[in-house]
Amino acid sequence: MSISTTPVEALTELEAGAELAELALVIADADKRYYQDDAPTLTDAEYDVLRRRNLAIEARFPQLKRADSPTDQIGARPAERFDKLRHAVPMLSLDNAFTDADAADFVERVRRFLMIDAAEPVVVTAEPKIDGLSCSLRYEAGRLVSAATRGDGAEGENVTANVRTIADVPGILVGDVPEVIEVRGEVYMSHADFAALNARQLAEGKPAFANPRNAAAGSLRQLDAAITRSRPLRFFAYAWGEAPQLPAETQFDVVQAFGRWGFRVNPLMVRCQTIDDLLGHYHHIEALRAGLGYDIDGVVYKVDRLDWQARLGFVSRSPRWAIAHKFPAERATTVLEGIDIQVGRTGAHTPVARLTPVTVGGVVVSNATLHNEDEIRRKDLRIGDTVVIQRAGDVIPQVVGIVADKRPADAVEYVFPQHCACSLQTPLVREATASGEEGAIKRCGGEFACPYQRQEHLKHFVSRKAFDIDGIGDKQIALFFEKGWIKEPADLFTLEARNGEIQLQREEGFGWQSVKNLFDAIRERRNIALERFIFALGIRNVGETTARVLAAGYGGWAAFVEAGQAVAAGDAKARDDMDALDQIGETVIDSVARYFAEAHNLAVLARLTAEVTVLDAEKPKTDTEVAGLTIVFTGSLEKMTRDEAKARAVSLGAKVSGSVSKKTDLVVAGPGAGSKLADAQKHGVKVISEDDWLAMIS
């Protein structure tokens, strides 16, 4: 709208009323576009002019203030649920170091991987590891256009409207900034702000938050951005995602550029030239920990040179060039009240300690894993024992041991169950390990006939790294399974069609709106990435990384099914082809064969794939000299380690195999090449030297 130029003091009451009505409409529309659509049509300055004029008119004509006055509104009506945003560059997690020796080994691994001379320093940055919620902020032409949580690393929740309310996050960057950059960091809450928020919560009769991290995460994930605005959130910038151009060539200097652009960066970030410097700064930060005013749980180390980071690359879901050195676990003592057995989706029976609740590291712990029967015997744990608890890496509760002099006189040795607790009462067995020894885990062999395993399979299917369906977690799966509404994955996708009979909205905790949101979320997941789909199936020994390798190796669902069925039928060629995939070995192949040999599984898959569309894997690079080639490295490489060579080949769109076959396109052979070189000569596969390889990829 065009702003009236008539001074407020010159407006008549009739003119003032008409203008207030128009201002209410325009400001409400601007709020919607900003907070809900993330597509603002007004600049901040234009928006502020509208707000100030509305306030001035209301001050002169208080009797004309409207029920929908913008003065009483903060933001817009909350969104019904968060949309998903796919990260242009995955948000990876970090491997952990728990001792000084682990940290020193990290530096030495970098040196070995890059073949760095002992005289050359490996410069590493060290900074506090903030205990908050990771967030990625995308800027285009210096303006914030989107913000997403980490989520599963590949995609997160769109929290753009909420992030705009955080004072530490600039809406517009200052200075010479790239056309596109994703700045990443941590949303957190200070101790003082956390205490004030909890005091306010209690004064209003609301529950207090358990700790600052929970408070920050809960505040950022509010559907109503107005609630987030009322919470004192802060942000430290320390990394980046998509960045076609960077302002410097080192980790430290890029982060300092973030500070010049308008972000808060941690003043405790330093460069370290030696391992002694690194560990010294770690212990310095550890000593400052209690007085920092915000929670940290360790120190993050990153190789400073960005060209070295590029060469180091990634392994699984973590970069080789960074690690988190965690602080020692905090400990407490409590009483072991009982030992419960949890049955997993693979039939594994895992003992869990039921404890008298105790606070460890700011978190109330009432359960802790006991791992297996042998662990209980080794620690001689008995019901009634006083036990020592710690949170490993400040996350997973563990029973460290017992306080022997506090053992009750009537405590007896714990006897592990011999049969599954399911209605089948199937005997528990220990499977042999790859070396032929007896395994530590007891399993129920009932598999899909065992109701515990069927339910756990469903929980795995909807888990965050699998189908990740909003509104369905363990609690909902347990309810739907108990009611008989969902017995297998395909039933999730027919739930909406059957709701006329089920009437889900009548269940406690469900209303019309939440049921609608649930069905919308299920509908969104009818298209699923191949690697997620393979992982969601719950095939033994096929985890997230293995699923990605299989997806990349076969490219599409039909090709993977064909390979799985061929392996199950004993096809030696299909088995060799699967074995040729990097990181795939006999254990995985045997698991895939068992899965596809089971008629029940094939029937489940047929019903499931009738409901969903499995998307082909992302196409590898095609514009490089080695794209699409299957390459085998053998012998000793002298100018890079074999790990670096393999990582580089994959990044250029090649497939790396561990064995030579007729399908191999190229063998890169260094000194000492043996049987693989002979196989290459037998199959007529081209063999080149390391120097030839480096020239080819240059």
C-alpha angles and dihedrals in degrees: 000000000000111000115240112247093205108115111248091237089058096053120110118227090253092051091045092052093050092048093049090053091051093045091053091055096045095046092046090052091048090050091051093050091047103041103028108023096033087218107109117193096192131061117239089253093052091048092050091052090056092048094048093049091049090051093048093051091049090050091055095040105030090163089064096056107130129227088238094045113158087225089073096042127085113194119320139301107300118261115254091236141339122276119223124252120199113222113238086214116026118253102233129199124231131246114240134238117198102181139040087250090056090052093049090049089054090059092046092050089054090050092050095044093052094035091233117180114250091240094058115084120235100220112210131182119226125199138157116277103233115218099223142091120303116232136180119213120197119207125189119187086352095303126115107245104165144002129197138181119238092256108166093339093259097062135006141182120288103242097160096128092050095046090053087066094060111100093210091059111081116219089206125028120226127223132017103340130169120260090246129019135153110212115199131196147124131294109211144155126235121236092246093049090046092054091048092048092051091048089053092047092053093045088055092049093252127132118267121241118253097228141343094267093055089046092051094046093046092047095049092048096054112130088217110066089201089069091050089050089056092054120082101239124169135192136211118194116214111145146021142226123195107018118155088181128028127196095229145016099240135062093238096050094047091053091048088053088056087059091053090050092058107273128123111244125187113266090209092068110114141166116246123202099189140028089251090055090049095051092042091057091045091057091043090056090044089056091049093046098099094050101044094093094230136065122267127170102193146326126286120221122199131178103250102215111080094205088058090049089055092051093046093052122169141308118207105316098339136075117243089218098062139050138173115233101206125208118248115280117262117237138209138169127239141149126278101229097177148332118245125192121226119199114213130205091266092051093257112154107216121187116225124195115233105211140188098256114264133172114243118177093344094309127103109236121198100155135039134180119253093189101214148338093278092054091055091051094045092054092036092227116187133180109268095028120138104236137192114238129195134174105234108224085357087285119071117054113229135181105234097185146296135288095235099197091057096056113127114245092236097050112131132197114272116247115211116224117262096201135045114261090230122106090263093063087210113187114253117238136188112230119221118253124236088269091055095253124130112270125234097231122084114213139190111233094206093094110169092007089060109086092209092058094044090054092046090050088056092049089052091048093059095037122125097263093043123045093334097200113189112237096021119096137137093298095053093044090052090052095046092046093048090050091050092238095120122033100152136014096267089061089069090065094049094047094097093051090051096045092098086070098032098045093201091181089071092064119100110265094025128096133168092271096047091047090051090049090050094052090046090053092049091049090052090058096055085099111059135175115251095239091051091048094051091048092048092058090073096224109178113262092007105116131167096284094045091049090055091050092050092046092051092044097052100027097206141042095246092054092049092049091049090051093046093051092045091052090047089053091054097255103168094199093053089049092051091049091053091044089053091064111102113259094010116117143162095289093057093042091052090050092050090048092051091048095052093041090063112092091204091059093050091052091049090050092049092054092044097049089050086065103039139043116228110211121221117254117267111276114253120237113290101181099076133088092248101036111136095010122128107226133190122197118205138167127021117321113209106192099043135010119261090247091056091046092051093046091050092049092051091048088056094054100263127131117234118211131190095215138042121244139151088277092060112109101188140013119202105203128192130182113307096028108162135165095001090056089051090049090051091053091047093052095040093244117163113254123201136176127248090257090053089050093051091048090050095053096040 
